[in-house]
Amino acid sequence: MPTQKIGKEDIVRNALLVFKEQGYHHTTMSDIGKACGLLKGSLYHHFSGKEQLMEAVLENLNQYYEKKIFQIADNPDLAPADKLRYLIEKSVEIFFTQRVGCLMASIGLETTPIRPSFSAEIQRFFTSWAQCMECILTELGHPHAQVATMAWQSVAEVEGGLLLAQVFQDDTYLHNAHKNIYNRFLNNSL
């Protein structure tokens, strides 16, 4: 049986799953190689080390979110309530796949003090998410002066619900956060 060629994008996808499951510090290049069906040494043809691979994972994840999730704010064919519902559905789908959690938040908490090179991509993720929410809230008729605060508050509320879902192993916390955001923003829209 011929050996299947594994490219850089395949390595990044597999590494994302391993980092999500094990965290940055508990993941070795050997773990990633095993997930890819490669020897550890083969990874070094594409990446100088784990840090560069993590940077590629974060960049790839940001590109995915911006193209597949956050772009919903610019869709003229959907009502703002449908856009908000879409974000909620995608959040549940993504955060409950594999291990419950947000890779950006987990890696941010784990590495920011010692790996500042990851901070820009992690900040990019949260900023893009908040900007998406701002657009939706503006469409819903919320006061322009308040939408940035409201958007960041909703991001924090989802991340808090996600943390509690992990700690208590009960996804109700995240679902309640989403429900509160949806109801608050729709009931208070003009």
N, C-alpha and C positions, 0 to 999 in steps of 0.2 A: 504494500500500500504506500503510495507516494506521500511524502511529508508535505503538509499544507503550509504555505508561506504565511507568516504572520507579519503584518505591516505595522507601522508606527501608530496608525489610528486604532488598530485592534488592541495594541498594547495599552493605549490610553484608556480604551473602554474597559478592558479587564482590570487595569490598575484602579480605576474609579470604584469598581465593585469591591476590590480588596481593601482599599483605603476606607471605604464606607463601612465595611464590616469590622475592620481591625484598628482603624485609626492610623494616623501618620507614623507615630513612634513605634507602634507594634508591628508595622509592616516592614518586611525586608524585601530587597530586590529578588531574593530567592522565592519568596511568597508570590510575587508578581510573575516571575518566570514560570512558576508552577501553574498559576492560573492561565497563563498563555500557552502552556505546553512547550516552553522553551527552557533552556539552561540559563541561569542567571547571567552568564557572560554574554549571551546573545542580546540582552537588553541594552548593553553598553554600546552596541552599534548605532542605537537610536538616541540614547540619553546618557549624559555624563554621570548621572547618579539619581538617587531617589528624589532629591530636591528638584532637579530639572523635570523629572517625570511628574511630580506633584504639580508643578507650575503648569505643565501641559494639560493635566487633568482639570485644573481650575479654569484655565482659559477655554478648554473644550466645553466644559459645563456651562460657562457663561455664554458662549456662542449658542449652545442649545437653548438655554432659557430665553435669550433675546430673540432668537428666530422662531421658536416653537411655542413659547408661553407668553412672554411679555409683549410681543407684537399684537396681541389681542386688543390692546388699547387703541390701536390705529385702525381697527376693522370697522368701516363705516356701515357694514351690513348688520351689525349686532347692536342691540339696545344695551345701554350701560349695565342694567341689571343682569343681562345675559353674560356680559364680559366678566362681571364680578363672580357670577356662578361658575364660569369657566375656570377662573383662577383658583377658586375653592376646590373644584373637582380635580384639577391638575395637581394642586398641593397635596391633596389626600393620596392621589395615585402615586406621586413621586416620593413623598415622605414615608409612605407605608410599604414601599417596595424594598425588598431585602430587609435590612435592619431598619427599624423606625428611626428616622432622623433626617436632618438637613446637613449634608456634607459640608457646606460652606460654614455653617455655624460650628459644627464639630471641629473641623480643621482650624477654624479661626481661634476657637478657645484653646485648642491644644498647642498651636504653633506660633501665634502672633508674637508673643514675647521673645521667642528665640529664632523665628524664621520670618522676619519682616518682609521678605521678598514675596510672601503669599498675600500680604495685606491688600495690595492694590486690586487683585482679582476678587478677593472676598468683598472688599468695599464696593467694587463694581457691581457684583451680584445684588447686594442689598440696595444700592442706589437705583439700579434698574428696576427692581421690584417696587420700590417706593415711587419712582416716577410713573410706572404703569398704574399704580393705585391713584396717584394724583390725577392722571388723565381721566380715569373712570369717575373719580369723585367730582371733578370739574364738570364732566358730562351730566352727572346726576344733579347738578345745580348747587352743590355746596359752595360756600363763600371761598373765593380764590385765596384770600388771606389765610384760610385755615386748612386748605387741602394738604399742604406739605406735612403739617403736624399730624393731621388725621391719617395720612398715608403711613408715616413712620410709626405711629401708634399701632396701626393694624399689623404691620410687619412684626413689631415687637410682641403683639398679642398672639400671633400665629406661632412665632418661635417659642414663646412661653408655654403655649398649649402643647406644642410638640415636646418640649422638655418634660413637662408633667406627664405626657403620654408615655414617654420613655421610662421615667422614674417609677411610675405606678403601673406600667404595663397595661394601660387602659386608654384606648384611642378616643374615648369620650371627651377628654380634655381638649384635643385638637378640634374635634367636631363642634364642641361648644364654642370655642374661640371663633371658628368660621361662622357659626350661626349668629353669634353676637355681632360680628362685623357686618354680616349681610343685613341683618335686621336693623342695626343702628344706622347704617348708611342709606338704606332704602326708606326707612321710616322718617329720617330727618332730612331727606332730600326735598328740594323745593318743588 
